[in-house]
Amino acid sequence: MKRRAVSTATRVHQRTRPRLESPPVVLGRAVGPADGGFRVVVGDRERVVAVHESVDPALLVEAARAGAMVVLDGTASPPRIVGTLQTRRVLAVEPDGEVRAKVRRLDLVVEERAVVRSSQAFIAVEDDQVELFGERLLLKAHDVLRALGRLVKIN
C-alpha cells in the first residue's frame, strides 16, 4: 500500500485549524415561546434556546404552528436561534419594487383597515365600510350593473 505524501503546509494547517465543539449550524423543530427564549426540539431533546435580536418573534410562532425547522448558531455560547428554514414560497418584493404573484385564490383578513393606493387614488376597507376615491371611478358590466342597498344616493 502506497502512502500519500503530506506537505508541511497541510500538516501545519491541520494542527492550527480551530476545532468546533459543536456544528456551526444546528437544525431544530420549533415548539413554542418560553421564558427566556423559544422551545426547540434538537435531536430527541426539547430545550429553551435564546433568540437572536434580528429574528421576528412572530416568525417563530408561525414556524411552531407549522412544525417548521429553526436554524441555530452552534458556534454561539450558548447556541441561539438565528432564523427559520424556509419550506414554502413567500411573496417577495422584486428589486424593481413590484410584487408579482399568480395564485388560485387570495383571501386577506385585516384587523383594522386595509388600503390599496396609487399616487392619486385609493380603495380603503374599514369595518363595514368600503371607500373608493379617484379622479374617475369606472364601473363596467357586460350585462347588468346592479347597485344594492337600503338607500342609493348619487349626488
CYANA upper distance limits for C-alpha pairs under 8 A (distance plus 0.5 A):
  6 VAL  CA     10 THR  CA      6.98
  6 VAL  CA     11 ARG  CA      7.50
  7 SER  CA     11 ARG  CA      7.00
  8 THR  CA     12 VAL  CA      6.70
  9 ALA  CA     13 HIS  CA      6.59
 10 THR  CA     14 GLN  CA      6.62
 11 ARG  CA     15 ARG  CA      6.81
 12 VAL  CA     16 THR  CA      6.61
 13 HIS  CA     17 ARG  CA      6.25
 20 LEU  CA     24 PRO  CA      8.00
 20 LEU  CA     75 THR  CA      8.02
 22 SER  CA     74 GLY  CA      6.38
 22 SER  CA     75 THR  CA      7.29
 23 PRO  CA     74 GLY  CA      6.13
 23 PRO  CA     75 THR  CA      7.65
 24 PRO  CA     73 ASP  CA      6.50
 24 PRO  CA     74 GLY  CA      5.04
 24 PRO  CA     75 THR  CA      5.66
 25 VAL  CA     71 VAL  CA      7.27
 25 VAL  CA     72 LEU  CA      6.35
 25 VAL  CA     73 ASP  CA      5.81
 25 VAL  CA     74 GLY  CA      5.81
 25 VAL  CA     75 THR  CA      8.22
 26 VAL  CA     71 VAL  CA      6.46
 26 VAL  CA     72 LEU  CA      5.50
 26 VAL  CA     73 ASP  CA      7.00
 26 VAL  CA     74 GLY  CA      6.39
 27 LEU  CA     42 VAL  CA      7.31
 27 LEU  CA     69 MET  CA      6.88
 27 LEU  CA     70 VAL  CA      6.27
 27 LEU  CA     71 VAL  CA      5.46
 27 LEU  CA     72 LEU  CA      6.59
 28 GLY  CA     40 VAL  CA      6.36
 28 GLY  CA     41 VAL  CA      5.81
 28 GLY  CA     42 VAL  CA      5.06
 28 GLY  CA     43 GLY  CA      7.82
 28 GLY  CA     69 MET  CA      5.91
 28 GLY  CA     70 VAL  CA      5.82
 28 GLY  CA     71 VAL  CA      7.14
 28 GLY  CA     72 LEU  CA      7.91
 29 ARG  CA     40 VAL  CA      5.97
 29 ARG  CA     41 VAL  CA      5.56
 29 ARG  CA     42 VAL  CA      7.18
 29 ARG  CA     64 ALA  CA      8.01
 29 ARG  CA     67 GLY  CA      6.95
 29 ARG  CA     68 ALA  CA      6.39
 29 ARG  CA     69 MET  CA      4.90
 29 ARG  CA     70 VAL  CA      6.45
 30 ALA  CA     38 PHE  CA      8.15
 30 ALA  CA     39 ARG  CA      6.97
 30 ALA  CA     40 VAL  CA      5.29
 30 ALA  CA     41 VAL  CA      7.17
 30 ALA  CA     60 LEU  CA      7.54
 30 ALA  CA     63 ALA  CA      6.57
 30 ALA  CA     64 ALA  CA      5.05
 30 ALA  CA     67 GLY  CA      6.69
 30 ALA  CA     68 ALA  CA      6.58
 30 ALA  CA     69 MET  CA      6.35
 30 ALA  CA     70 VAL  CA      6.55
 31 VAL  CA     38 PHE  CA      7.96
 31 VAL  CA     39 ARG  CA      5.74
 31 VAL  CA     40 VAL  CA      5.87
 31 VAL  CA     41 VAL  CA      7.52
 31 VAL  CA     64 ALA  CA      5.37
 31 VAL  CA     65 ARG  CA      8.30
 31 VAL  CA     67 GLY  CA      7.69
 32 GLY  CA     38 PHE  CA      6.32
 32 GLY  CA     39 ARG  CA      5.74
 32 GLY  CA     40 VAL  CA      7.89
 32 GLY  CA     60 LEU  CA      8.15
 32 GLY  CA     61 VAL  CA      6.84
 32 GLY  CA     64 ALA  CA      6.12
 33 PRO  CA     37 GLY  CA      6.98
 33 PRO  CA     38 PHE  CA      4.93
 33 PRO  CA     39 ARG  CA      6.44
 33 PRO  CA     61 VAL  CA      7.67
 34 ALA  CA     38 PHE  CA      5.49
 34 ALA  CA     39 ARG  CA      6.50
 34 ALA  CA     48 VAL  CA      7.25
 36 GLY  CA     48 VAL  CA      7.93
 36 GLY  CA     49 VAL  CA      8.15
 36 GLY  CA     50 ALA  CA      6.86
 37 GLY  CA     48 VAL  CA      6.37
 37 GLY  CA     49 VAL  CA      5.73
 37 GLY  CA     50 ALA  CA      4.84
 37 GLY  CA     51 VAL  CA      6.19
 38 PHE  CA     48 VAL  CA      5.79
 38 PHE  CA     49 VAL  CA      5.87
 38 PHE  CA     50 ALA  CA      6.97
 38 PHE  CA     51 VAL  CA      7.44
 39 ARG  CA     46 GLU  CA      7.16
 39 ARG  CA     47 ARG  CA      6.03
 39 ARG  CA     48 VAL  CA      4.87
 39 ARG  CA     49 VAL  CA      6.75
 40 VAL  CA     46 GLU  CA      6.03
 40 VAL  CA     47 ARG  CA      6.04
 40 VAL  CA     48 VAL  CA      6.70
 40 VAL  CA     49 VAL  CA      7.25
 40 VAL  CA     70 VAL  CA      8.48
 41 VAL  CA     45 ARG  CA      6.00
 41 VAL  CA     46 GLU  CA      4.66
 41 VAL  CA     47 ARG  CA      6.85
 42 VAL  CA     46 GLU  CA      6.80
 42 VAL  CA     47 ARG  CA      8.16
 49 VAL  CA     79 PRO  CA      7.43
 49 VAL  CA     80 ARG  CA      6.14
 49 VAL  CA     81 ILE  CA      7.24
 50 ALA  CA     78 PRO  CA      8.39
 50 ALA  CA     79 PRO  CA      7.75
 50 ALA  CA     80 ARG  CA      5.28
 50 ALA  CA     81 ILE  CA      6.78
 51 VAL  CA     55 VAL  CA      7.38
 51 VAL  CA     80 ARG  CA      5.81
 51 VAL  CA     81 ILE  CA      5.18
 51 VAL  CA     82 VAL  CA      7.12
 52 HIS  CA     80 ARG  CA      6.73
 52 HIS  CA     81 ILE  CA      6.34
 52 HIS  CA     82 VAL  CA      5.97
 54 SER  CA     82 VAL  CA      7.95
 55 VAL  CA     59 LEU  CA      7.98
 55 VAL  CA     81 ILE  CA      8.35
 55 VAL  CA     82 VAL  CA      6.81
 55 VAL  CA     83 GLY  CA      6.58
 56 ASP  CA     60 LEU  CA      7.52
 57 PRO  CA     61 VAL  CA      6.98
 58 ALA  CA     62 GLU  CA      6.75
 59 LEU  CA     63 ALA  CA      6.69
 59 LEU  CA     84 THR  CA      8.25
 60 LEU  CA     64 ALA  CA      6.66
 60 LEU  CA     70 VAL  CA      8.40
 60 LEU  CA     84 THR  CA      7.77
 61 VAL  CA     65 ARG  CA      6.75
 62 GLU  CA     66 ALA  CA      6.74
 63 ALA  CA     67 GLY  CA      6.39
 63 ALA  CA     68 ALA  CA      5.26
 63 ALA  CA     69 MET  CA      7.45
 63 ALA  CA     70 VAL  CA      8.13
 63 ALA  CA     84 THR  CA      7.70
 64 ALA  CA     68 ALA  CA      6.59
 68 ALA  CA     84 THR  CA      8.02
 68 ALA  CA     85 LEU  CA      7.66
 68 ALA  CA     87 THR  CA      8.33
 69 MET  CA     84 THR  CA      6.48
 69 MET  CA     85 LEU  CA      5.97
 70 VAL  CA     81 ILE  CA      7.25
 70 VAL  CA     82 VAL  CA      8.27
 70 VAL  CA     83 GLY  CA      6.36
 70 VAL  CA     84 THR  CA      4.58
 70 VAL  CA     85 LEU  CA      6.10
 71 VAL  CA     81 ILE  CA      6.30
 71 VAL  CA     82 VAL  CA      6.33
 71 VAL  CA     83 GLY  CA      5.73
 71 VAL  CA     84 THR  CA      5.88
 71 VAL  CA     85 LEU  CA      6.85
 72 LEU  CA     79 PRO  CA      6.76
 72 LEU  CA     80 ARG  CA      5.78
 72 LEU  CA     81 ILE  CA      4.82
 72 LEU  CA     82 VAL  CA      6.10
 72 LEU  CA     83 GLY  CA      7.76
 73 ASP  CA     79 PRO  CA      5.93
 73 ASP  CA     80 ARG  CA      6.04
 73 ASP  CA     81 ILE  CA      6.86
 73 ASP  CA     82 VAL  CA      6.84
 74 GLY  CA     78 PRO  CA      8.34
 74 GLY  CA     79 PRO  CA      5.46
 74 GLY  CA     80 ARG  CA      7.81
 75 THR  CA     79 PRO  CA      7.09
 76 ALA  CA     80 ARG  CA      7.18
 91 LEU  CA     99 VAL  CA      7.42
 91 LEU  CA    100 ARG  CA      8.12
 91 LEU  CA    101 ALA  CA      7.46
 92 ALA  CA     99 VAL  CA      6.60
 92 ALA  CA    100 ARG  CA      8.26
 93 VAL  CA     97 GLY  CA      6.28
 93 VAL  CA     98 GLU  CA      6.16
 93 VAL  CA     99 VAL  CA      5.42
 93 VAL  CA    100 ARG  CA      8.37
 94 GLU  CA     98 GLU  CA      5.79
 94 GLU  CA     99 VAL  CA      6.61
 94 GLU  CA    100 ARG  CA      8.42
110 VAL  CA    114 ALA  CA      6.93
112 GLU  CA    126 GLU  CA      6.71
112 GLU  CA    127 ASP  CA      7.42
113 ARG  CA    124 ALA  CA      7.63
113 ARG  CA    125 VAL  CA      6.21
113 ARG  CA    126 GLU  CA      5.12
113 ARG  CA    127 ASP  CA      7.80
114 ALA  CA    124 ALA  CA      6.18
114 ALA  CA    125 VAL  CA      5.68
114 ALA  CA    126 GLU  CA      7.13
115 VAL  CA    122 PHE  CA      7.29
115 VAL  CA    123 ILE  CA      6.19
115 VAL  CA    124 ALA  CA      4.91
115 VAL  CA    125 VAL  CA      6.99
116 VAL  CA    122 PHE  CA      6.03
116 VAL  CA    123 ILE  CA      5.77
116 VAL  CA    124 ALA  CA      7.04
117 ARG  CA    121 ALA  CA      6.27
117 ARG  CA    122 PHE  CA      4.61
117 ARG  CA    123 ILE  CA      6.92
118 SER  CA    122 PHE  CA      6.70
120 GLN  CA    134 GLY  CA      6.87
120 GLN  CA    135 GLU  CA      8.05
121 ALA  CA    132 LEU  CA      8.31
121 ALA  CA    133 PHE  CA      5.88
121 ALA  CA    134 GLY  CA      4.84
121 ALA  CA    135 GLU  CA      7.76
122 PHE  CA    131 GLU  CA      8.43
122 PHE  CA    132 LEU  CA      6.56
122 PHE  CA    133 PHE  CA      5.87
122 PHE  CA    134 GLY  CA      7.19
123 ILE  CA    130 VAL  CA      7.70
123 ILE  CA    131 GLU  CA      6.14
123 ILE  CA    132 LEU  CA      5.19
123 ILE  CA    133 PHE  CA      6.99
124 ALA  CA    130 VAL  CA      6.20
124 ALA  CA    131 GLU  CA      5.53
124 ALA  CA    132 LEU  CA      7.12
125 VAL  CA    129 GLN  CA      6.37
125 VAL  CA    130 VAL  CA      5.08
125 VAL  CA    131 GLU  CA      6.94
126 GLU  CA    130 VAL  CA      7.03
132 LEU  CA    137 LEU  CA      8.23
133 PHE  CA    137 LEU  CA      7.88
140 LYS  CA    145 LEU  CA      7.76
141 ALA  CA    145 LEU  CA      5.92
147 ALA  CA    152 VAL  CA      7.77
148 LEU  CA    152 VAL  CA      7.78
